[in-house]
């Protein structure tokens, strides 16, 4: 039995075995955050993620939504981070939840909801969501614009485009048009046409491992370098769609610097016409000092999420 006992050391292999994470991943986090923080992150990955709903403000208010949830036997709290967010404490099957079926709400993590606030789209604007599926951020942007304007939602997978269309129909959104297009072609297709462009880039997803516990075993160290190249290609192309004075927002659901701050720094070094703005000041309720916003599951109790906002001169 003692040979089968989990090791108690503070090295990467021991921590990885105790916390059921790949050794290479734990090594990165030990290097970046130190032992205590890496252990907290791994432990958080093994816990259940909170379930949050975004109120569809085109149809109802958060107060009214919470009343409907209570009547349906759901225990919920109002978020202190996002004005339209509701945290579900107890609930049954989501498919049977009437407020969701009726389009009064959308399942979406709070970190993801912050993107629409940092993007700052206004009614009548033209917005391009370059990597839009499954449409949570797209529909939130539409709601923030009062469903007034033009939102072009791009993706490379036809079945994912159907998900966006289905979500828009359920939520009663008319301002979104879907287009099957590689985000690396966005600049060529829409040169200098958009007031706002969102690049929610394909990424390693290392910030959402508690939502996808098995995903950690499908990741490889080489994935990060390949994704970093793709992210930079998408960002450079999407930037060409931004009007003078317009805004480009880059976001991911990872916590890796290579995919986040380094990608933005590299982009700004090669695109002097863009300047970094303070994302933390644009948060709806609790402001933060960071110019580039990085959320961590073990610190913020949200998905691990990164958001940066840049403006074209």
C-alpha positions as CSV (number, residue, x, y, z in Angstrom):
1,X,0.0,0.0,0.0
2,X,2.8,2.5,0.8
3,X,4.1,2.1,-2.8
4,X,0.7,3.2,-4.1
5,X,0.5,6.2,-1.9
6,X,0.6,9.6,-3.6
7,X,3.9,11.5,-3.2
8,X,3.9,14.4,-0.9
9,X,6.8,16.4,-2.4
10,X,6.6,20.0,-3.8
11,X,8.2,19.0,-7.1
12,X,6.2,19.1,-10.4
13,X,5.8,15.4,-10.7
14,X,4.5,15.0,-7.1
15,X,2.0,17.9,-7.5
16,X,0.9,16.6,-10.9
17,X,0.1,13.2,-9.5
18,X,-1.7,14.5,-6.5
19,X,-3.8,16.9,-8.5
20,X,-4.3,14.8,-11.6
21,X,-2.7,17.2,-14.1
22,X,-0.1,16.6,-16.8
23,X,3.4,17.1,-15.5
24,X,4.3,19.6,-18.3
25,X,1.4,21.8,-17.4
26,X,2.3,21.8,-13.7
27,X,5.9,22.7,-14.5
28,X,4.8,25.8,-16.4
29,X,2.6,26.9,-13.5
30,X,5.3,26.3,-10.9
31,X,7.7,28.4,-13.0
32,X,5.1,31.2,-13.6
33,X,3.3,31.4,-10.2
34,X,5.3,29.5,-7.6
35,X,4.3,26.4,-5.6
36,X,1.4,27.8,-3.5
37,X,-0.4,29.5,-6.4
38,X,0.2,26.6,-8.8
39,X,-1.3,24.2,-6.2
40,X,-4.3,26.5,-5.7
41,X,-4.9,26.6,-9.5
42,X,-4.7,22.8,-9.8
43,X,-7.1,22.4,-6.9
44,X,-9.5,24.8,-8.4
45,X,-9.4,22.9,-11.7
46,X,-10.7,19.9,-9.9
47,X,-13.7,21.7,-8.4
48,X,-17.1,22.4,-10.0
49,X,-17.3,25.7,-11.9
50,X,-20.1,28.2,-10.9
51,X,-23.1,28.3,-13.3
52,X,-24.1,31.8,-14.3
53,X,-26.9,33.2,-16.5
54,X,-26.8,36.5,-18.4
55,X,-30.1,38.3,-18.4
56,X,-31.4,39.0,-21.8
57,X,-32.0,42.7,-21.3
58,X,-33.9,43.0,-24.6
59,X,-36.7,41.0,-23.0
60,X,-36.6,41.3,-19.2
61,X,-34.7,42.7,-16.2
62,X,-32.5,40.8,-13.8
63,X,-35.0,41.3,-11.0
64,X,-37.8,39.8,-13.1
65,X,-35.6,37.0,-14.2
66,X,-34.7,36.1,-10.6
67,X,-38.4,36.1,-9.7
68,X,-39.0,33.6,-12.5
69,X,-36.1,31.5,-11.4
70,X,-37.3,31.4,-7.8
71,X,-40.8,30.4,-9.0
72,X,-39.1,27.5,-10.9
73,X,-37.4,26.3,-7.7
74,X,-34.0,27.7,-8.5
75,X,-31.9,29.4,-5.8
76,X,-30.0,32.2,-7.3
77,X,-28.0,35.3,-6.3
78,X,-27.4,38.6,-8.1
79,X,-23.8,39.0,-9.2
80,X,-21.6,41.7,-7.8
81,X,-19.4,41.7,-10.9
82,X,-21.8,42.1,-13.9
83,X,-25.2,44.0,-13.7
84,X,-27.1,41.4,-15.7
85,X,-25.5,38.3,-14.3
86,X,-27.2,35.8,-12.0
87,X,-25.3,33.0,-10.1
88,X,-27.3,29.8,-9.8
89,X,-26.7,28.1,-6.5
90,X,-29.1,25.2,-7.0
91,X,-31.0,24.1,-10.1
92,X,-32.4,21.2,-12.0
93,X,-31.9,20.3,-15.6
94,X,-31.2,23.4,-17.7
95,X,-33.2,22.0,-20.7
96,X,-36.3,22.1,-18.5
97,X,-35.7,25.7,-17.2
98,X,-38.5,27.8,-18.7
99,X,-36.6,31.2,-18.5
100,X,-33.9,29.7,-20.7
101,X,-36.2,28.1,-23.1
102,X,-38.2,31.4,-23.4
103,X,-35.1,33.4,-24.3
104,X,-35.0,35.4,-21.1
105,X,-31.4,34.4,-20.3
106,X,-28.2,32.9,-21.8
107,X,-25.8,30.6,-20.0
108,X,-22.5,32.5,-19.9
109,X,-19.6,32.9,-17.5
110,X,-19.1,36.3,-15.9
111,X,-15.6,36.7,-17.3
112,X,-17.0,36.2,-20.8
113,X,-19.7,38.8,-20.1
114,X,-17.1,41.4,-19.4
115,X,-16.0,41.4,-23.0
116,X,-19.1,43.3,-24.2
117,X,-18.4,46.0,-21.7
118,X,-14.8,46.4,-22.7
119,X,-15.7,46.3,-26.4
120,X,-18.1,49.2,-25.7
121,X,-20.3,48.8,-28.9
122,X,-23.1,51.4,-29.2
123,X,-26.4,51.4,-31.0
124,X,-26.0,51.8,-34.8
125,X,-22.4,50.7,-34.9
126,X,-21.0,48.0,-37.2
127,X,-19.4,45.2,-35.2
128,X,-17.4,42.1,-36.4
129,X,-17.1,39.2,-34.1
130,X,-14.3,37.3,-35.8
131,X,-14.5,34.0,-33.9
132,X,-18.1,34.1,-32.8
133,X,-19.4,30.6,-32.1
134,X,-21.4,29.6,-30.1
135,X,-22.6,33.1,-29.9
136,X,-22.6,34.1,-26.2
137,X,-20.6,37.2,-26.6
138,X,-22.2,38.0,-30.0
139,X,-25.7,38.0,-28.4
140,X,-24.5,40.0,-25.4
141,X,-23.0,42.6,-27.8
142,X,-26.4,42.8,-29.6
143,X,-28.2,43.3,-26.3
144,X,-25.8,46.0,-25.3
145,X,-26.5,47.8,-28.6
146,X,-30.3,47.5,-28.1
147,X,-30.3,45.1,-31.1
148,X,-29.8,48.2,-33.2
149,X,-26.8,48.1,-35.6
150,X,-25.0,45.5,-37.7
151,X,-23.1,42.6,-36.1
152,X,-21.3,40.2,-38.4
153,X,-20.6,36.9,-36.7
154,X,-17.8,34.8,-38.4
155,X,-16.7,31.2,-37.9
156,X,-15.2,28.5,-39.9
157,X,-17.5,25.7,-38.9
158,X,-20.9,25.5,-40.4
159,X,-22.5,23.5,-37.5
160,X,-21.3,26.2,-35.1
161,X,-22.8,28.9,-37.2
162,X,-26.2,27.2,-36.7
163,X,-25.6,27.4,-33.0
164,X,-25.3,31.2,-33.3
165,X,-28.4,31.4,-35.4
166,X,-30.4,29.3,-32.9
167,X,-29.3,31.4,-29.9
168,X,-30.2,34.6,-31.8
169,X,-33.7,33.2,-32.6
170,X,-34.3,32.1,-29.0
171,X,-33.2,35.4,-27.6
172,X,-35.1,37.4,-30.2
173,X,-32.1,39.1,-31.7
174,X,-32.3,40.5,-35.3
175,X,-29.1,42.5,-35.7
176,X,-26.7,39.6,-36.1
177,X,-25.8,38.1,-39.5
178,X,-23.7,35.0,-39.7
179,X,-21.0,34.4,-42.3
180,X,-18.9,31.3,-42.8
181,X,-15.4,32.8,-43.1
182,X,-11.9,32.2,-41.7
183,X,-11.1,35.0,-39.3
184,X,-7.8,35.4,-41.1
185,X,-9.8,36.7,-44.1
186,X,-11.7,39.3,-42.0
187,X,-9.5,42.2,-43.0
188,X,-9.6,41.5,-46.7
189,X,-13.4,41.0,-46.6
190,X,-14.2,44.0,-44.5
191,X,-11.4,46.6,-45.0
192,X,-11.8,49.5,-42.6
193,X,-15.5,48.9,-42.2
194,X,-16.1,48.2,-38.5
195,X,-16.4,50.4,-35.5
196,X,-15.7,47.5,-33.2
197,X,-13.9,44.2,-33.9
198,X,-13.8,41.3,-31.4
199,X,-11.2,38.6,-31.7
200,X,-12.1,35.9,-29.1
201,X,-9.3,33.8,-30.4
202,X,-8.9,30.0,-30.5
203,X,-6.7,29.1,-27.6
204,X,-5.4,26.3,-25.4
205,X,-8.4,26.7,-23.0
206,X,-6.2,26.3,-19.9
207,X,-8.4,28.8,-18.1
208,X,-11.5,26.6,-18.3
209,X,-10.2,23.2,-17.3
210,X,-12.7,22.9,-14.4
211,X,-15.5,23.1,-17.0
212,X,-13.8,20.5,-19.2
213,X,-11.9,18.2,-16.8
214,X,-10.8,15.7,-19.5
215,X,-9.4,18.4,-21.8
216,X,-6.2,18.6,-19.8
217,X,-5.1,15.2,-21.1
218,X,-5.6,16.2,-24.7
219,X,-3.4,19.2,-24.5
220,X,0.3,19.1,-25.5
221,X,3.1,21.6,-25.0
222,X,3.5,22.2,-28.7
223,X,-0.1,23.2,-28.9
224,X,0.6,26.6,-27.4
225,X,3.2,27.6,-30.0
226,X,0.9,26.6,-32.8
227,X,-2.0,28.5,-31.3
228,X,0.2,31.5,-30.7
229,X,1.0,31.7,-34.4
230,X,-2.7,31.3,-35.4
231,X,-3.8,34.0,-32.8
232,X,-1.3,36.5,-34.2
233,X,-2.5,35.8,-37.8
234,X,-6.1,36.3,-36.8
235,X,-5.3,39.5,-34.9
236,X,-3.4,41.1,-37.7
237,X,-6.1,40.3,-40.2
238,X,-9.0,41.4,-38.0
239,X,-7.2,44.7,-37.3
240,X,-7.5,45.6,-41.0
241,X,-11.3,45.7,-40.6
242,X,-11.1,48.4,-37.9
243,X,-12.0,52.0,-38.9
244,X,-9.9,54.9,-37.9
245,X,-10.9,55.7,-34.3
246,X,-12.4,52.2,-34.0
247,X,-11.7,49.6,-31.3
248,X,-10.1,46.1,-31.5
249,X,-10.6,43.7,-28.5
250,X,-8.6,40.6,-28.1
251,X,-9.7,37.9,-25.7
252,X,-9.0,34.2,-24.8
253,X,-10.1,31.7,-22.2
254,X,-6.5,30.8,-21.2
255,X,-4.1,32.0,-18.6
256,X,-0.9,31.5,-20.6
257,X,1.2,34.7,-21.2
258,X,2.4,33.3,-24.6
259,X,-1.2,33.5,-25.8
260,X,-2.2,36.6,-24.0
261,X,0.0,39.5,-23.1
262,X,2.8,38.4,-25.4
263,X,0.3,38.2,-28.4
264,X,-0.8,41.8,-27.7
265,X,2.7,43.1,-27.2
266,X,3.8,41.5,-30.4
267,X,0.8,43.0,-32.3
268,X,1.3,46.5,-31.0
269,X,5.0,46.4,-31.9
270,X,4.1,45.6,-35.5
271,X,1.0,47.9,-35.7
272,X,2.0,51.4,-34.5
273,X,-1.4,52.7,-35.6
274,X,-3.0,50.9,-32.6
275,X,-2.6,51.9,-29.0
276,X,-3.5,49.9,-25.8
277,X,-6.3,51.3,-23.7
278,X,-7.1,50.5,-20.0
279,X,-9.4,47.5,-20.0
280,X,-9.7,47.5,-16.2
281,X,-11.3,50.9,-16.1
282,X,-14.1,49.8,-18.4
283,X,-15.4,47.0,-16.1
284,X,-19.1,47.7,-15.2
285,X,-19.0,47.4,-11.4
286,X,-15.6,46.6,-9.9
287,X,-12.8,48.5,-11.6
288,X,-9.3,47.1,-11.8
289,X,-5.9,48.7,-12.4
290,X,-4.7,46.3,-15.1
291,X,-4.5,47.7,-18.7
292,X,-4.7,44.1,-19.9
293,X,-7.2,42.2,-17.9
294,X,-6.3,38.7,-16.7
295,X,-8.7,36.7,-14.6
296,X,-7.8,33.5,-12.8
297,X,-10.2,30.8,-11.6
298,X,-8.4,30.4,-8.2
299,X,-8.3,34.1,-7.6
300,X,-11.5,35.5,-9.2
301,X,-13.8,32.4,-9.1
302,X,-14.5,32.9,-12.8
303,X,-13.1,31.2,-15.9
304,X,-9.5,32.0,-16.6
305,X,-9.9,34.8,-19.1
306,X,-7.9,37.5,-20.8
307,X,-9.1,40.8,-22.4
308,X,-7.2,43.6,-24.0
309,X,-8.6,46.7,-25.8
310,X,-6.8,48.6,-28.6
311,X,-7.8,51.7,-30.6
312,X,-6.8,52.6,-34.1
313,X,-5.6,56.2,-34.5
